[in-house]
Amino acid sequence: MSDMMRILCPRCHTINRVPAARLADGPKCGQCHEPLFTGHPIALTASDFDVHATRNDIALVVDFWAPWCGPCRMMAPAYEQAAKALEPLARLGKVNTVDEPTLAARFGIASIPTMIIFRSGREVARQPGALGLQDIVRWVRTHL
């Protein structure tokens, strides 16, 4: 792995090069000057999903969910906390399957919530069903 890592800004989608040893030091975007790691999952849409999945040198963990889904709503606070625990090892994102049915179909989401880990645009692992904070963190760390 190179000493420099490509990290996509969650706000303006600019690719930033950050020394690997400095990822945990609160790097900011060179374009919009916002933090590259916010400790919160980012909402992903069909228009920005691929750039986040393929242009980051860190893993992208995506929660496919829907607002009407009870287990999704139950897992949401744990997933939010997992973002704090897993950054800068991974970026966490959320795809609302009601608003983004093409992404749900593209990845064959049969039940929600379903989490998928992507590395360089490819699926690395998939976990259907709601998990608590410790289980989310453990599952992600196991597959990275």
N, CA, C and O atoms as a GROMACS GRO file, in nm:
protein
  576
    1MET      N    1   0.084  -0.118   0.000
    1MET     CA    2   0.000   0.000   0.000
    1MET      C    3   0.088   0.124   0.000
    1MET      O    4   0.190   0.130   0.069
    2SER      N    5   0.048   0.220  -0.078
    2SER     CA    6   0.121   0.345  -0.089
    2SER      C    7   0.112   0.424   0.042
    2SER      O    8   0.019   0.406   0.121
    3ASP      N    9   0.211   0.510   0.063
    3ASP     CA   10   0.211   0.596   0.180
    3ASP      C   11   0.098   0.700   0.173
    3ASP      O   12   0.048   0.744   0.276
    4MET      N   13   0.058   0.737   0.050
    4MET     CA   14  -0.049   0.834   0.030
    4MET      C   15  -0.179   0.760   0.001
    4MET      O   16  -0.182   0.665  -0.077
    5MET      N   17  -0.287   0.806   0.066
    5MET     CA   18  -0.418   0.742   0.047
    5MET      C   19  -0.512   0.842  -0.019
    5MET      O   20  -0.512   0.961   0.013
    6ARG      N   21  -0.594   0.791  -0.111
    6ARG     CA   22  -0.698   0.875  -0.173
    6ARG      C   23  -0.822   0.868  -0.083
    6ARG      O   24  -0.875   0.760  -0.057
    7ILE      N   25  -0.867   0.985  -0.037
    7ILE     CA   26  -0.985   0.994   0.048
    7ILE      C   27  -1.080   1.094  -0.016
    7ILE      O   28  -1.045   1.210  -0.039
    8LEU      N   29  -1.200   1.048  -0.044
    8LEU     CA   30  -1.301   1.134  -0.107
    8LEU      C   31  -1.369   1.218   0.000
    8LEU      O   32  -1.408   1.167   0.105
    9CYS      N   33  -1.384   1.346  -0.028
    9CYS     CA   34  -1.453   1.434   0.064
    9CYS      C   35  -1.602   1.398   0.067
    9CYS      O   36  -1.664   1.389  -0.038
   10PRO      N   37  -1.659   1.376   0.186
   10PRO     CA   38  -1.801   1.341   0.194
   10PRO      C   39  -1.894   1.457   0.154
   10PRO      O   40  -2.012   1.435   0.128
   11ARG      N   41  -1.842   1.579   0.151
   11ARG     CA   42  -1.925   1.696   0.119
   11ARG      C   43  -1.917   1.734  -0.028
   11ARG      O   44  -2.020   1.742  -0.095
   12CYS      N   45  -1.796   1.757  -0.080
   12CYS     CA   46  -1.783   1.807  -0.218
   12CYS      C   47  -1.734   1.702  -0.316
   12CYS      O   48  -1.724   1.729  -0.436
   13HIS      N   49  -1.703   1.583  -0.268
   13HIS     CA   50  -1.662   1.467  -0.349
   13HIS      C   51  -1.527   1.485  -0.418
   13HIS      O   52  -1.498   1.417  -0.517
   14THR      N   53  -1.444   1.576  -0.368
   14THR     CA   54  -1.310   1.595  -0.420
   14THR      C   55  -1.219   1.485  -0.366
   14THR      O   56  -1.229   1.448  -0.250
   15ILE      N   57  -1.131   1.434  -0.452
   15ILE     CA   58  -1.034   1.334  -0.409
   15ILE      C   59  -0.917   1.407  -0.344
   15ILE      O   60  -0.858   1.498  -0.402
   16ASN      N   61  -0.886   1.366  -0.221
   16ASN     CA   62  -0.774   1.424  -0.146
   16ASN      C   63  -0.669   1.317  -0.124
   16ASN      O   64  -0.702   1.201  -0.100
   17ARG      N   65  -0.544   1.353  -0.132
   17ARG     CA   66  -0.434   1.261  -0.101
   17ARG      C   67  -0.385   1.293   0.039
   17ARG      O   68  -0.344   1.405   0.070
   18VAL      N   69  -0.391   1.188   0.124
   18VAL     CA   70  -0.356   1.206   0.265
   18VAL      C   71  -0.252   1.100   0.302
   18VAL      O   72  -0.270   0.983   0.268
   19PRO      N   73  -0.144   1.139   0.370
   19PRO     CA   74  -0.049   1.037   0.414
   19PRO      C   75  -0.120   0.935   0.504
   19PRO      O   76  -0.196   0.974   0.594
   20ALA      N   77  -0.097   0.808   0.482
   20ALA     CA   78  -0.163   0.702   0.559
   20ALA      C   79  -0.143   0.722   0.709
   20ALA      O   80  -0.234   0.697   0.788
   21ALA      N   81  -0.026   0.766   0.747
   21ALA     CA   82   0.004   0.785   0.889
   21ALA      C   83  -0.072   0.903   0.950
   21ALA      O   84  -0.076   0.917   1.072
   22ARG      N   85  -0.134   0.987   0.866
   22ARG     CA   86  -0.203   1.106   0.916
   22ARG      C   87  -0.356   1.096   0.907
   22ARG      O   88  -0.425   1.194   0.935
   23LEU      N   89  -0.409   0.980   0.870
   23LEU     CA   90  -0.554   0.965   0.854
   23LEU      C   91  -0.631   0.996   0.982
   23LEU      O   92  -0.740   1.052   0.976
   24ALA      N   93  -0.575   0.961   1.095
   24ALA     CA   94  -0.644   0.981   1.223
   24ALA      C   95  -0.622   1.121   1.281
   24ALA      O   96  -0.669   1.151   1.391
   25ASP      N   97  -0.552   1.207   1.208
   25ASP     CA   98  -0.520   1.341   1.258
   25ASP      C   99  -0.621   1.448   1.219
   25ASP      O  100  -0.591   1.567   1.229
   26GLY      N  101  -0.739   1.409   1.174
   26GLY     CA  102  -0.842   1.507   1.138
   26GLY      C  103  -0.814   1.582   1.010
   26GLY      O  104  -0.827   1.705   1.007
   27PRO      N  105  -0.777   1.512   0.902
   27PRO     CA  106  -0.747   1.583   0.776
   27PRO      C  107  -0.871   1.654   0.722
   27PRO      O  108  -0.984   1.610   0.742
   28LYS      N  109  -0.845   1.765   0.650
   28LYS     CA  110  -0.954   1.843   0.590
   28LYS      C  111  -0.939   1.841   0.439
   28LYS      O  112  -0.830   1.820   0.385
   29CYS      N  113  -1.050   1.863   0.372
   29CYS     CA  114  -1.054   1.866   0.226
   29CYS      C  115  -0.976   1.986   0.174
   29CYS      O  116  -0.991   2.097   0.225
   30GLY      N  117  -0.894   1.964   0.073
   30GLY     CA  118  -0.819   2.073   0.013
   30GLY      C  119  -0.908   2.169  -0.066
   30GLY      O  120  -0.869   2.283  -0.090
   31GLN      N  121  -1.027   2.123  -0.106
   31GLN     CA  122  -1.118   2.207  -0.186
   31GLN      C  123  -1.213   2.287  -0.098
   31GLN      O  124  -1.216   2.410  -0.105
   32CYS      N  125  -1.293   2.217  -0.014
   32CYS     CA  126  -1.397   2.287   0.064
   32CYS      C  127  -1.356   2.309   0.210
   32CYS      O  128  -1.427   2.377   0.285
   33HIS      N  129  -1.242   2.252   0.252
   33HIS     CA  130  -1.185   2.269   0.385
   33HIS      C  131  -1.269   2.208   0.498
   33HIS      O  132  -1.247   2.239   0.615
   34GLU      N  133  -1.364   2.122   0.463
   34GLU     CA  134  -1.443   2.050   0.562
   34GLU      C  135  -1.368   1.924   0.604
   34GLU      O  136  -1.283   1.876   0.528
   35PRO      N  137  -1.396   1.868   0.722
   35PRO     CA  138  -1.329   1.745   0.765
   35PRO      C  139  -1.357   1.629   0.669
   35PRO      O  140  -1.469   1.613   0.621
   36LEU      N  141  -1.254   1.549   0.643
   36LEU     CA  142  -1.271   1.432   0.558
   36LEU      C  143  -1.342   1.319   0.633
   36LEU      O  144  -1.402   1.231   0.571
   37PHE      N  145  -1.334   1.321   0.765
   37PHE     CA  146  -1.402   1.220   0.847
   37PHE      C  147  -1.489   1.294   0.948
   37PHE      O  148  -1.440   1.375   1.027
   38THR      N  149  -1.618   1.264   0.945
   38THR     CA  150  -1.714   1.337   1.028
   38THR      C  151  -1.766   1.255   1.145
   38THR      O  152  -1.830   1.310   1.235
   39GLY      N  153  -1.741   1.124   1.145
   39GLY     CA  154  -1.796   1.039   1.249
   39GLY      C  155  -1.943   1.009   1.228
   39GLY      O  156  -2.011   0.964   1.321
   40HIS      N  157  -1.992   1.033   1.106
   40HIS     CA  158  -2.132   1.006   1.071
   40HIS      C  159  -2.138   0.935   0.936
   40HIS      O  160  -2.055   0.962   0.848
   41PRO      N  161  -2.235   0.846   0.917
   41PRO     CA  162  -2.253   0.786   0.784
   41PRO      C  163  -2.298   0.894   0.685
   41PRO      O  164  -2.363   0.991   0.722
   42ILE      N  165  -2.261   0.875   0.559
   42ILE     CA  166  -2.302   0.969   0.455
   42ILE      C  167  -2.415   0.906   0.374
   42ILE      O  168  -2.417   0.785   0.350
   43ALA      N  169  -2.510   0.990   0.331
   43ALA     CA  170  -2.618   0.943   0.244
   43ALA      C  171  -2.562   0.929   0.103
   43ALA      O  172  -2.501   1.022   0.050
   44LEU      N  173  -2.585   0.814   0.043
   44LEU     CA  174  -2.536   0.787  -0.092
   44LEU      C  175  -2.654   0.776  -0.188
   44LEU      O  176  -2.759   0.723  -0.154
   45THR      N  177  -2.633   0.828  -0.309
   45THR     CA  178  -2.735   0.822  -0.413
   45THR      C  179  -2.675   0.756  -0.536
   45THR      O  180  -2.555   0.729  -0.542
   46ALA      N  181  -2.760   0.730  -0.633
   46ALA     CA  182  -2.712   0.669  -0.758
   46ALA      C  183  -2.608   0.758  -0.826
   46ALA      O  184  -2.519   0.707  -0.893
   47SER      N  185  -2.619   0.889  -0.808
   47SER     CA  186  -2.525   0.980  -0.876
   47SER      C  187  -2.387   0.984  -0.811
   47SER      O  188  -2.289   1.016  -0.879
   48ASP      N  189  -2.375   0.952  -0.682
   48ASP     CA  190  -2.243   0.959  -0.618
   48ASP      C  191  -2.193   0.826  -0.561
   48ASP      O  192  -2.082   0.819  -0.509
   49PHE      N  193  -2.272   0.721  -0.571
   49PHE     CA  194  -2.234   0.593  -0.512
   49PHE      C  195  -2.102   0.540  -0.569
   49PHE      O  196  -2.011   0.507  -0.493
   50ASP      N  197  -2.092   0.534  -0.702
   50ASP     CA  198  -1.974   0.473  -0.764
   50ASP      C  199  -1.845   0.547  -0.732
   50ASP      O  200  -1.741   0.484  -0.712
   51VAL      N  201  -1.850   0.680  -0.726
   51VAL     CA  202  -1.728   0.754  -0.695
   51VAL      C  203  -1.682   0.723  -0.553
   51VAL      O  204  -1.562   0.712  -0.528
   52HIS      N  205  -1.776   0.709  -0.459
   52HIS     CA  206  -1.737   0.675  -0.322
   52HIS      C  207  -1.689   0.530  -0.312
   52HIS      O  208  -1.598   0.501  -0.234
   53ALA      N  209  -1.748   0.441  -0.388
   53ALA     CA  210  -1.710   0.299  -0.382
   53ALA      C  211  -1.577   0.271  -0.451
   53ALA      O  212  -1.507   0.178  -0.412
   54THR      N  213  -1.541   0.351  -0.552
   54THR     CA  214  -1.422   0.319  -0.630
   54THR      C  215  -1.304   0.413  -0.610
   54THR      O  216  -1.191   0.374  -0.638
   55ARG      N  217  -1.326   0.535  -0.562
   55ARG     CA  218  -1.218   0.633  -0.556
   55ARG      C  219  -1.154   0.649  -0.420
   55ARG      O  220  -1.056   0.721  -0.406
   56ASN      N  221  -1.207   0.582  -0.318
   56ASN     CA  222  -1.148   0.586  -0.184
   56ASN      C  223  -1.050   0.470  -0.168
   56ASN      O  224  -1.076   0.360  -0.217
   57ASP      N  225  -0.940   0.494  -0.102
   57ASP     CA  226  -0.848   0.385  -0.070
   57ASP      C  227  -0.884   0.318   0.062
   57ASP      O  228  -0.814   0.226   0.106
   58ILE      N  229  -0.991   0.362   0.124
   58ILE     CA  230  -1.043   0.295   0.243
   58ILE      C  231  -1.172   0.224   0.202
   58ILE      O  232  -1.233   0.256   0.100
   59ALA      N  233  -1.213   0.128   0.283
   59ALA     CA  234  -1.335   0.053   0.254
   59ALA      C  235  -1.458   0.142   0.269
   59ALA      O  236  -1.458   0.239   0.346
   60LEU      N  237  -1.562   0.107   0.195
   60LEU     CA  238  -1.692   0.172   0.207
   60LEU      C  239  -1.789   0.068   0.260
   60LEU      O  240  -1.809  -0.036   0.197
   61VAL      N  241  -1.850   0.095   0.374
   61VAL     CA  242  -1.950   0.007   0.433
   61VAL      C  243  -2.085   0.074   0.411
   61VAL      O  244  -2.107   0.188   0.453
   62VAL      N  245  -2.176   0.003   0.345
   62VAL     CA  246  -2.305   0.062   0.309
   62VAL      C  247  -2.419  -0.014   0.376
   62VAL      O  248  -2.427  -0.136   0.370
   63ASP      N  249  -2.506   0.063   0.439
   63ASP     CA  250  -2.629   0.012   0.499
   63ASP      C  251  -2.743   0.041   0.401
   63ASP      O  252  -2.777   0.157   0.378
   64PHE      N  253  -2.801  -0.064   0.343
   64PHE     CA  254  -2.918  -0.050   0.258
   64PHE      C  255  -3.039  -0.061   0.350
   64PHE      O  256  -3.057  -0.162   0.418
   65TRP      N  257  -3.122   0.043   0.354
   65TRP     CA  258  -3.230   0.055   0.452
   65TRP      C  259  -3.351   0.122   0.389
   65TRP      O  260  -3.346   0.166   0.274
   66ALA      N  261  -3.460   0.130   0.464
   66ALA     CA  262  -3.580   0.203   0.423
   66ALA      C  263  -3.644   0.267   0.545
   66ALA      O  264  -3.637   0.211   0.655
   67PRO      N  265  -3.708   0.383   0.528
   67PRO     CA  266  -3.767   0.452   0.642
   67PRO      C  267  -3.882   0.375   0.708
   67PRO      O  268  -3.907   0.394   0.827
   68TRP      N  269  -3.951   0.290   0.636
   68TRP     CA  270  -4.064   0.215   0.691
   68TRP      C  271  -4.020   0.089   0.764
   68TRP      O  272  -4.102   0.023   0.827
   69CYS      N  273  -3.891   0.054   0.758
   69CYS     CA  274  -3.839  -0.072   0.812
   69CYS      C  275  -3.806  -0.059   0.962
   69CYS      O  276  -3.716   0.016   0.999
   70GLY      N  277  -3.879  -0.131   1.046
   70GLY     CA  278  -3.856  -0.128   1.190
   70GLY      C  279  -3.715  -0.169   1.230
   70GLY      O  280  -3.650  -0.096   1.305
   71PRO      N  281  -3.664  -0.285   1.183
   71PRO     CA  282  -3.527  -0.323   1.217
   71PRO      C  283  -3.423  -0.221   1.169
   71PRO      O  284  -3.320  -0.202   1.234
   72CYS      N  285  -3.449  -0.157   1.056
   72CYS     CA  286  -3.358  -0.053   1.006
   72CYS      C  287  -3.351   0.064   1.104
   72CYS      O  288  -3.244   0.115   1.135
   73ARG      N  289  -3.468   0.106   1.151
   73ARG     CA  290  -3.472   0.217   1.246
   73ARG      C  291  -3.408   0.178   1.379
   73ARG      O  292  -3.344   0.261   1.445
   74MET      N  293  -3.425   0.051   1.419
   74MET     CA  294  -3.362   0.005   1.544
   74MET      C  295  -3.210   0.004   1.531
   74MET      O  296  -3.140   0.036   1.628
   75MET      N  297  -3.158  -0.032   1.414
   75MET     CA  298  -3.013  -0.041   1.394
   75MET      C  299  -2.949   0.095   1.371
   75MET      O  300  -2.828   0.109   1.391
   76ALA      N  301  -3.025   0.195   1.329
   76ALA     CA  302  -2.970   0.326   1.290
   76ALA      C  303  -2.879   0.389   1.396
   76ALA      O  304  -2.771   0.436   1.360
   77PRO      N  305  -2.916   0.393   1.524
   77PRO     CA  306  -2.826   0.454   1.622
   77PRO      C  307  -2.692   0.379   1.635
   77PRO      O  308  -2.587   0.442   1.651
   78ALA      N  309  -2.696   0.247   1.629
   78ALA     CA  310  -2.572   0.168   1.638
   78ALA      C  311  -2.485   0.193   1.515
   78ALA      O  312  -2.363   0.202   1.526
   79TYR      N  313  -2.547   0.203   1.398
   79TYR     CA  314  -2.472   0.229   1.275
   79TYR      C  315  -2.407   0.368   1.281
   79TYR      O  316  -2.294   0.387   1.238
   80GLU      N  317  -2.481   0.463   1.334
   80GLU     CA  318  -2.427   0.599   1.353
   80GLU      C  319  -2.304   0.595   1.444
   80GLU      O  320  -2.203   0.658   1.414
   81GLN      N  321  -2.313   0.522   1.555
   81GLN     CA  322  -2.199   0.510   1.647
   81GLN      C  323  -2.084   0.433   1.583
   81GLN      O  324  -1.968   0.462   1.612
   82ALA      N  325  -2.115   0.337   1.498
   82ALA     CA  326  -2.011   0.259   1.430
   82ALA      C  327  -1.926   0.348   1.341
   82ALA      O  328  -1.806   0.323   1.325
   83ALA      N  329  -1.984   0.452   1.284
   83ALA     CA  330  -1.907   0.545   1.200
   83ALA      C  331  -1.795   0.608   1.282
   83ALA      O  332  -1.682   0.621   1.235
   84LYS      N  333  -1.827   0.648   1.404
   84LYS     CA  334  -1.724   0.706   1.491
   84LYS      C  335  -1.616   0.604   1.524
   84LYS      O  336  -1.497   0.637   1.528
   85ALA      N  337  -1.657   0.479   1.548
   85ALA     CA  338  -1.563   0.374   1.588
   85ALA      C  339  -1.476   0.326   1.472
   85ALA      O  340  -1.363   0.282   1.494
   86LEU      N  341  -1.526   0.333   1.350
   86LEU     CA  342  -1.455   0.273   1.237
   86LEU      C  343  -1.378   0.372   1.150
   86LEU      O  344  -1.288   0.331   1.075
   87GLU      N  345  -1.409   0.500   1.158
   87GLU     CA  346  -1.330   0.597   1.082
   87GLU      C  347  -1.196   0.617   1.148
   87GLU      O  348  -1.191   0.621   1.271
   88PRO      N  349  -1.087   0.629   1.075
   88PRO     CA  350  -1.070   0.637   0.931
   88PRO      C  351  -1.043   0.502   0.863
   88PRO      O  352  -1.002   0.500   0.747
   89LEU      N  353  -1.064   0.392   0.934
   89LEU     CA  354  -1.045   0.259   0.874
   89LEU      C  355  -1.142   0.238   0.758
   89LEU      O  356  -1.106   0.177   0.657
   90ALA      N  357  -1.264   0.288   0.772
   90ALA     CA  358  -1.367   0.271   0.670
   90ALA      C  359  -1.459   0.393   0.671
   90ALA      O  360  -1.473   0.461   0.773
   91ARG      N  361  -1.521   0.418   0.558
   91ARG     CA  362  -1.624   0.520   0.546
   91ARG      C  363  -1.759   0.447   0.550
   91ARG      O  364  -1.776   0.347   0.481
   92LEU      N  365  -1.853   0.496   0.630
   92LEU     CA  366  -1.985   0.436   0.636
   92LEU      C  367  -2.083   0.521   0.557
   92LEU      O  368  -2.083   0.644   0.566
   93GLY      N  369  -2.166   0.452   0.480
   93GLY     CA  370  -2.267   0.519   0.399
   93GLY      C  371  -2.400   0.450   0.415
   93GLY      O  372  -2.409   0.336   0.462
   94LYS      N  373  -2.506   0.521   0.375
   94LYS     CA  374  -2.641   0.468   0.383
   94LYS      C  375  -2.710   0.490   0.248
   94LYS      O  376  -2.698   0.596   0.187
   95VAL      N  377  -2.782   0.387   0.203
   95VAL     CA  378  -2.862   0.397   0.082
   95VAL      C  379  -3.007   0.373   0.120
   95VAL      O  380  -3.043   0.264   0.165
   96ASN      N  381  -3.090   0.474   0.101
   96ASN     CA  382  -3.233   0.462   0.124
   96ASN      C  383  -3.291   0.390   0.002
   96ASN      O  384  -3.296   0.447  -0.107
   97THR      N  385  -3.335   0.266   0.020
   97THR     CA  386  -3.380   0.183  -0.093
   97THR      C  387  -3.512   0.233  -0.151
   97THR      O  388  -3.546   0.197  -0.264
   98VAL      N  389  -3.587   0.313  -0.077
   98VAL     CA  390  -3.710   0.372  -0.131
   98VAL      C  391  -3.674   0.482  -0.232
   98VAL      O  392  -3.733   0.490  -0.340
   99ASP      N  393  -3.576   0.565  -0.196
   99ASP     CA  394  -3.533   0.673  -0.284
   99ASP      C  395  -3.439   0.627  -0.395
   99ASP      O  396  -3.429   0.691  -0.499
  100GLU      N  397  -3.369   0.516  -0.372
  100GLU     CA  398  -3.268   0.467  -0.467
  100GLU      C  399  -3.293   0.320  -0.504
  100GLU      O  400  -3.209   0.235  -0.479
  101PRO      N  401  -3.409   0.290  -0.565
  101PRO     CA  402  -3.440   0.150  -0.598
  101PRO      C  403  -3.343   0.089  -0.700
  101PRO      O  404  -3.325  -0.033  -0.702
  102THR      N  405  -3.283   0.171  -0.785
  102THR     CA  406  -3.189   0.116  -0.884
  102THR      C  407  -3.063   0.062  -0.815
  102THR      O  408  -3.008  -0.039  -0.858
  103LEU      N  409  -3.017   0.129  -0.710
  103LEU     CA  410  -2.901   0.077  -0.636
  103LEU      C  411  -2.937  -0.052  -0.563
  103LEU      O  412  -2.858  -0.146  -0.560
  104ALA      N  413  -3.056  -0.057  -0.503
  104ALA     CA  414  -3.100  -0.179  -0.435
  104ALA      C  415  -3.107  -0.295  -0.533
  104ALA      O  416  -3.064  -0.406  -0.502
  105ALA      N  417  -3.161  -0.270  -0.652
  105ALA     CA  418  -3.172  -0.376  -0.754
  105ALA      C  419  -3.033  -0.416  -0.805
  105ALA      O  420  -3.006  -0.534  -0.823
  106ARG      N  421  -2.948  -0.319  -0.827
  106ARG     CA  422  -2.813  -0.346  -0.878
  106ARG      C  423  -2.736  -0.441  -0.787
  106ARG      O  424  -2.660  -0.525  -0.835
  107PHE      N  425  -2.755  -0.427  -0.657
  107PHE     CA  426  -2.682  -0.512  -0.562
  107PHE      C  427  -2.766  -0.627  -0.508
  107PHE      O  428  -2.725  -0.694  -0.414
  108GLY      N  429  -2.882  -0.650  -0.566
  108GLY     CA  430  -2.964  -0.764  -0.531
  108GLY      C  431  -3.007  -0.764  -0.385
  108GLY      O  432  -3.004  -0.868  -0.319
  109ILE      N  433  -3.047  -0.648  -0.336
  109ILE     CA  434  -3.090  -0.640  -0.196
  109ILE      C  435  -3.227  -0.705  -0.183
  109ILE      O  436  -3.327  -0.654  -0.234
  110ALA      N  437  -3.231  -0.819  -0.114
  110ALA     CA  438  -3.355  -0.896  -0.099
  110ALA      C  439  -3.424  -0.867   0.033
  110ALA      O  440  -3.546  -0.882   0.045
  111SER      N  441  -3.347  -0.825   0.133
  111SER     CA  442  -3.405  -0.791   0.263
  111SER      C  443  -3.327  -0.674   0.321
  111SER      O  444  -3.209  -0.653   0.290
  112ILE      N  445  -3.396  -0.598   0.404
  112ILE     CA  446  -3.330  -0.484   0.467
  112ILE      C  447  -3.350  -0.493   0.618
  112ILE      O  448  -3.451  -0.546   0.664
  113PRO      N  449  -3.255  -0.444   0.695
  113PRO     CA  450  -3.130  -0.384   0.649
  113PRO      C  451  -3.033  -0.491   0.597
  113PRO      O  452  -3.034  -0.605   0.642
  114THR      N  453  -2.950  -0.450   0.504
  114THR     CA  454  -2.838  -0.531   0.456
  114THR      C  455  -2.718  -0.440   0.449
  114THR      O  456  -2.725  -0.331   0.391
  115MET      N  457  -2.606  -0.484   0.507
  115MET     CA  458  -2.481  -0.409   0.498
  115MET      C  459  -2.388  -0.479   0.400
  115MET      O  460  -2.380  -0.602   0.399
  116ILE      N  461  -2.319  -0.400   0.319
  116ILE     CA  462  -2.220  -0.452   0.225
  116ILE      C  463  -2.092  -0.372   0.242
  116ILE      O  464  -2.095  -0.250   0.252
  117ILE      N  465  -1.979  -0.442   0.246
  117ILE     CA  466  -1.848  -0.377   0.247
  117ILE      C  467  -1.793  -0.380   0.105
  117ILE      O  468  -1.789  -0.485   0.040
  118PHE      N  469  -1.751  -0.263   0.056
  118PHE     CA  470  -1.690  -0.250  -0.076
  118PHE      C  471  -1.545  -0.209  -0.060
  118PHE      O  472  -1.511  -0.126   0.024
  119ARG      N  473  -1.460  -0.268  -0.142
  119ARG     CA  474  -1.318  -0.233  -0.150
  119ARG      C  475  -1.286  -0.216  -0.298
  119ARG      O  476  -1.305  -0.310  -0.375
  120SER      N  477  -1.237  -0.102  -0.338
  120SER     CA  478  -1.205  -0.074  -0.478
  120SER      C  479  -1.323  -0.105  -0.570
  120SER      O  480  -1.304  -0.155  -0.681
  121GLY      N  481  -1.444  -0.075  -0.524
  121GLY     CA  482  -1.563  -0.094  -0.605
  121GLY      C  483  -1.620  -0.234  -0.606
  121GLY      O  484  -1.725  -0.258  -0.666
  122ARG      N  485  -1.553  -0.329  -0.541
  122ARG     CA  486  -1.600  -0.467  -0.540
  122ARG      C  487  -1.654  -0.506  -0.403
  122ARG      O  488  -1.602  -0.463  -0.300
  123GLU      N  489  -1.759  -0.587  -0.405
  123GLU     CA  490  -1.817  -0.635  -0.280
  123GLU      C  491  -1.721  -0.732  -0.213
  123GLU      O  492  -1.671  -0.826  -0.275
  124VAL      N  493  -1.695  -0.708  -0.084
  124VAL     CA  494  -1.606  -0.792  -0.005
  124VAL      C  495  -1.686  -0.882   0.089
  124VAL      O  496  -1.651  -0.998   0.109
  125ALA      N  497  -1.793  -0.827   0.146
  125ALA     CA  498  -1.874  -0.904   0.241
  125ALA      C  499  -2.013  -0.845   0.246
  125ALA      O  500  -2.035  -0.728   0.214
  126ARG      N  501  -2.109  -0.930   0.286
  126ARG     CA  502  -2.250  -0.890   0.294
  126ARG      C  503  -2.309  -0.946   0.423
  126ARG      O  504  -2.282  -1.060   0.460
  127GLN      N  505  -2.389  -0.864   0.491
  127GLN     CA  506  -2.452  -0.905   0.616
  127GLN      C  507  -2.597  -0.858   0.617
  127GLN      O  508  -2.624  -0.739   0.636
  128PRO      N  509  -2.692  -0.952   0.598
  128PRO     CA  510  -2.832  -0.914   0.611
  128PRO      C  511  -2.874  -0.912   0.758
  128PRO      O  512  -2.819  -0.985   0.840
  129GLY      N  513  -2.972  -0.829   0.789
  129GLY     CA  514  -3.026  -0.824   0.925
  129GLY      C  515  -2.963  -0.715   1.009
  129GLY      O  516  -2.852  -0.670   0.984
  130ALA      N  517  -3.038  -0.675   1.110
  130ALA     CA  518  -2.994  -0.569   1.201
  130ALA      C  519  -2.891  -0.622   1.299
  130ALA      O  520  -2.903  -0.734   1.349
  131LEU      N  521  -2.790  -0.540   1.326
  131LEU     CA  522  -2.686  -0.573   1.423
  131LEU      C  523  -2.671  -0.458   1.522
  131LEU      O  524  -2.707  -0.344   1.492
  132GLY      N  525  -2.618  -0.489   1.639
  132GLY     CA  526  -2.584  -0.388   1.738
  132GLY      C  527  -2.446  -0.330   1.709
  132GLY      O  528  -2.375  -0.379   1.621
  133LEU      N  529  -2.409  -0.228   1.784
  133LEU     CA  530  -2.282  -0.158   1.762
  133LEU      C  531  -2.162  -0.253   1.762
  133LEU      O  532  -2.084  -0.254   1.667
  134GLN      N  533  -2.147  -0.331   1.867
  134GLN     CA  534  -2.030  -0.419   1.877
  134GLN      C  535  -2.024  -0.518   1.762
  134GLN      O  536  -1.916  -0.548   1.710
  135ASP      N  537  -2.141  -0.571   1.722
  135ASP     CA  538  -2.144  -0.667   1.612
  135ASP      C  539  -2.110  -0.602   1.479
  135ASP      O  540  -2.043  -0.663   1.395
  136ILE      N  541  -2.156  -0.479   1.457
  136ILE     CA  542  -2.122  -0.407   1.333
  136ILE      C  543  -1.972  -0.387   1.326
  136ILE      O  544  -1.909  -0.417   1.224
  137VAL      N  545  -1.914  -0.335   1.434
  137VAL     CA  546  -1.770  -0.306   1.436
  137VAL      C  547  -1.690  -0.435   1.418
  137VAL      O  548  -1.594  -0.437   1.340
  138ARG      N  549  -1.728  -0.540   1.487
  138ARG     CA  550  -1.658  -0.668   1.476
  138ARG      C  551  -1.667  -0.722   1.333
  138ARG      O  552  -1.567  -0.767   1.277
  139TRP      N  553  -1.787  -0.718   1.274
  139TRP     CA  554  -1.807  -0.770   1.139
  139TRP      C  555  -1.721  -0.694   1.039
  139TRP      O  556  -1.655  -0.754   0.955
  140VAL      N  557  -1.720  -0.561   1.048
  140VAL     CA  558  -1.640  -0.481   0.954
  140VAL      C  559  -1.492  -0.511   0.973
  140VAL      O  560  -1.421  -0.535   0.875
  141ARG      N  561  -1.444  -0.509   1.096
  141ARG     CA  562  -1.300  -0.535   1.121
  141ARG      C  563  -1.259  -0.674   1.074
  141ARG      O  564  -1.146  -0.693   1.028
  142THR      N  565  -1.347  -0.771   1.085
  142THR     CA  566  -1.316  -0.908   1.042
  142THR      C  567  -1.291  -0.913   0.891
  142THR      O  568  -1.211  -0.995   0.844
  143HIS      N  569  -1.359  -0.828   0.815
  143HIS     CA  570  -1.351  -0.836   0.670
  143HIS      C  571  -1.257  -0.734   0.607
  143HIS      O  572  -1.248  -0.724   0.485
  144LEU      N  573  -1.185  -0.657   0.690
  144LEU     CA  574  -1.090  -0.560   0.634
  144LEU      C  575  -0.947  -0.604   0.658
  144LEU      O  576  -0.853  -0.535   0.618
   0.00000   0.00000   0.00000
